[in-house]
């Protein structure tokens, strides 16, 4: 693998390419999809009540990040996202998700 191959691979991670791919996957509609929300809640509750707290915390972290990303993409990116509050959604949502993850994984251990 040469440096040119690495450089070409890294162009996939440019912000414009990532946002285009997220819009292609319709990530902005996840927060409104009842099947995703219901499935996410069901999996979290099942794993939590079965005593698999670490797995439940991991699922809350991944699913919460997906929801925060979905709300941010739906609000918009760039300057229109800042004006409509997209930056506050990702920052505030990320803080809540990380706090919940830490609480479930480390603090609420029985």
FENZILIN-V221517 format. One record per residue. N is the residue number from 1. BURIAL is I if it has 24 or more other ideal C-beta (glycine too) atoms within 12 Angstrom, else O. Layout:
N_BURIAL ; N_BURIAL
//
This chain:
1_O ; 2_O ; 3_O ; 4_O ; 5_O ; 6_O ; 7_O ; 8_O ; 9_O ; 10_O ; 11_O ; 12_O ; 13_O ; 14_O ; 15_O ; 16_O ; 17_O ; 18_O ; 19_O ; 20_O ; 21_O ; 22_O ; 23_O ; 24_O ; 25_O ; 26_O ; 27_I ; 28_I ; 29_O ; 30_I ; 31_I ; 32_O ; 33_O ; 34_O ; 35_O ; 36_O ; 37_O ; 38_O ; 39_O ; 40_I ; 41_O ; 42_O ; 43_O ; 44_I ; 45_O ; 46_O ; 47_O ; 48_I ; 49_O ; 50_O ; 51_O ; 52_O ; 53_O ; 54_O ; 55_O ; 56_I ; 57_I ; 58_O ; 59_I ; 60_I ; 61_I ; 62_O ; 63_I ; 64_I ; 65_I ; 66_I ; 67_I ; 68_I ; 69_I ; 70_I ; 71_I ; 72_I ; 73_I ; 74_I ; 75_I ; 76_O ; 77_I ; 78_O ; 79_O ; 80_O ; 81_O ; 82_O ; 83_O ; 84_O ; 85_O ; 86_I ; 87_O ; 88_O ; 89_I ; 90_I ; 91_O ; 92_O ; 93_I ; 94_O ; 95_O ; 96_O ; 97_I ; 98_O ; 99_O ; 100_I ; 101_I ; 102_O ; 103_O ; 104_I ; 105_O ; 106_O ; 107_O ; 108_O ; 109_O ; 110_O
//
